[in-house]
């Protein structure tokens, strides 16, 4: 089932509550809905986490948590999904964002060498900044929508499969010869 698969990879609530940056949320982290995993909380967490994964901002996990808490979606899932952009995937995903931004703005693609540091971002914001930021926002919105409806569909599919499995098991028990 989707719930068991997702839970297997999520950190425990205690581990998340111990994170230094998340301690600023204080008692808000004690809301049980933030830790409960159901279809509604999972699809919202996917939307929040995938949106912030595309945002080129420092402390993406904190921003994701700050939005997940008032929306009362699964906090560990929304924070974990931010790691879609990590040092290995960031150059490819952010270049894709830049290309999307240039297509939307109908601007020429300029050559550049991506570096994952603040100095490069400040220096490059004048040349590639607008298409890059617009592309990140578009990809964030697109990923959030696809994640929201995609996990909802997968969740429903897994529930339907489990129901069909239980039905067929019941039928086989009913058809078994009785002595």
N, C-alpha and C positions, 0 to 999 in steps of 0.2 A: 504494500500500500504506500502511497505517496508520503503519508505522514511518517511512517517508520523510516523510509529512505531519507527524508529530510532531517529527522531527529538524529539520525546516526552521525551526521556531519556537523551538527550545531554544537557550539560550546555550551557549557552548563550556565544557568543563571548566575551562580556564585562566581564563576570565572569572569563573566562580563561585568558584574557589579564591582569587581576588584580592579577593573581598569581605571587608571588614574584620571584619564580625560572624561570618563563617563560618570565619575563620582560627583561632578558638578550638578548632575540631575537629582541628586539626593534621594528623598523619599518617593519621588515620581517613579523610580525604578522598582518600587514595591507593588505596583499595580499588577495583579495576576494576569490580566489580559495581555500584557506585554510578553509574557512567557508561554502562554497557551498557544498551541499550534492546531489550528483548524483551517478550513478552506478560506474563510474570510480573512483571517489574520495572515495567512500565507500569501494570498494574492496581493494584499496591500503591502506586505513586506517586500515582495518581489518588485512591485512598482517603485517603492521608495528606494530600495537598495540599488536597483538597476539605473534609476535616474541619477543618483549621486555618484555612481561608478563612472559616469561620463563627464562629471563636472571636474574641471582642472583646478581644483581648490585644495589648499592644505586642510588636513583634518576632515576628510570626506566621511569617515566613520562617525565623527561627532555630529556633522551636519545631518547624516542619515538618522542617527539616534534622535536628534532634536526634532525631526519631522515625524519619526515613527512613534514617539511618545504621545503627542497630542492626538494622532490618528488612531492610537491604540492598536497598532499592528505588531506582529511578532518582532521584537527587538533584536534577538540574536540573528535571525534570518536577514533582516534589513541591513544590519551592520556587516554581516559576513558577505553579502552579495556585493558590497562596495569593492571587495578584493578582486572583482572581475578585472579591474585595472590594477595591475601590479607591475613591478619593474620589468617583467618580461613581456607583458601584453601592452603596456602603455604606449610605446612608440607606434605600434601598428594601429591601435584603436584611435589614438589621437590624430594620426595621419588620416585615417578614414574620416574622422570628424572634420578635419581641415578640408578634405576633398568635397565632402557634402556641403560645407559652407561655401566653397568657391562655386559649386554648381548652383546653389540657391541664389547667391549674389551675382552670378554670371561674371565672376572675376577670374583672371588667369591664375593658374597654379604656379606659385613661385618655388624655386628650389631652396631647401634649407636642411640643416642637419639637426635633428631633435636631440635635446639634452634635457634630462629630468632634473632641472634645478631652477631655482627662483631667478637667478641672474639671466639665464637664457630666456625665460618667460618675459621678464621685464624688457629685455632688449628686442625680442621678436614681436612684441605686442603691436608695435607700430606697423610692421609689414604684413604679418599674417594673422594678427590678433582678431580682427572682425570676422573673417570667414571661419577661423578656428573656433571662436566662442559661439558663433551662431550654429556651426556644425555640431559642437558639443551639446548645445541645448536641444537641437533637433534630434540627435541620436539618443539623448537622455529621455526625451518625451516618447520617441518611437520604442525604445527598449522597455520603458515603463509600461506602455500600453500592451506590447507583445508579452511581456512578463506577466502582467496582471491577468490577461485573458488566457495565456498559454498555461499557466499553473492552475488556473481555474478549470480549464478543459482537462488537463492531466489528472487533477484531483477527482473530477467527476468520472473520468474514465476508469480510474483505479477503484472507485467505489462501485461502479457498475460491474467491473470484473469480479470483485469480491462477492457482490450479490449473486451474480450468475454462478459463481463457484459454489456458493451455499445452496442455491436452488438445485443445481445438478447433484450435489451431494445428498440433498434431501430426497430427490427423485430416485437415486440409486438405492438409498436406504428403504424407501417405500416399495421398490420393485424387488428387493431381495426376498428370497423364499423364506416363509415363516414356518417354523416347525412346531 
